[in-house]
Amino acid sequence: MKILILNRRDIANPSKGGAEIYTHEIARGLVRKYRCQVCGYSGHFTDCSGEEMIEGVRYIRKGNEVTVHFVGISPFAANTEILIAFTTV
């Protein structure tokens, strides 16, 4: 199963908080237990790589914290079985 998670920040972002840690733990569990393909799509931050694999979860970083939901949904929506969008403030 392919799962796309849209979130303003990801686990590697220096500004991450509890929501990002929790989201990564859920994503990691889906990869390990159910062999899902999980892609986390989040905003770009200073000195980050555009794409990175962390504990089996593929992270793509484009746009910023405001545009990530709009930028991320179009290229992946047709190829994703489950879409999860988080907005943390």
C-alpha positions in Angstrom: 0.0 0.0 0.0 1.3 3.5 -0.9 0.7 6.2 1.7 1.4 9.9 1.3 1.7 12.1 4.4 1.6 15.9 4.0 3.0 17.8 6.9 4.5 21.3 7.3 7.7 19.8 8.9 9.3 16.4 9.1 11.4 14.6 11.6 14.7 16.1 10.4 13.6 19.7 10.6 15.3 21.6 13.4 11.9 23.2 14.3 10.2 19.8 14.6 8.0 19.2 17.6 5.9 16.4 19.0 3.6 16.2 16.0 6.5 15.5 13.7 8.0 12.9 16.0 4.6 11.2 16.4 3.9 11.3 12.6 7.3 9.7 11.9 6.7 7.0 14.4 3.4 6.1 12.8 5.0 6.2 9.3 7.9 4.0 10.5 5.5 1.5 12.0 3.5 1.3 8.8 6.7 0.5 6.9 7.9 -2.1 9.3 4.8 -3.9 10.3 2.7 -3.7 7.2 5.4 -3.2 4.5 3.7 0.0 3.3 5.5 2.4 1.1 5.3 5.7 3.0 6.3 9.1 1.6 6.4 12.1 3.8 6.1 15.4 1.9 7.1 18.5 3.8 8.4 22.0 3.4 12.0 22.7 2.6 14.3 24.1 5.4 17.8 25.6 5.4 20.6 23.1 4.6 18.3 20.1 4.0 18.4 17.6 1.2 15.5 17.6 -1.2 14.9 13.9 -0.7 16.0 11.6 2.1 15.2 8.1 3.4 14.8 7.9 7.2 14.1 4.5 8.8 12.3 3.3 5.7 10.2 6.4 5.2 10.9 8.5 2.1 10.9 12.2 2.8 10.6 14.8 0.0 11.0 18.5 0.8 9.7 21.2 -1.5 7.9 24.4 -1.1 7.6 25.9 2.4 5.4 25.3 5.4 2.6 27.3 3.8 2.6 25.8 0.3 3.5 22.2 1.1 -0.1 20.9 1.0 -0.7 22.5 -2.4 2.7 21.6 -3.9 2.7 18.0 -2.6 -0.7 16.7 -3.5 -0.6 17.1 -7.3 2.3 14.9 -8.3 1.4 12.0 -5.9 -2.3 12.0 -5.5 -3.1 9.8 -8.5 -0.4 7.2 -7.4 -1.3 7.1 -3.7 -3.9 4.8 -2.1 -4.1 6.7 1.2 -3.5 10.4 1.7 -2.9 11.9 5.2 -2.6 15.6 5.6 -1.5 17.2 8.9 -1.5 20.8 9.7 0.2 21.8 12.9 0.3 25.3 14.2 
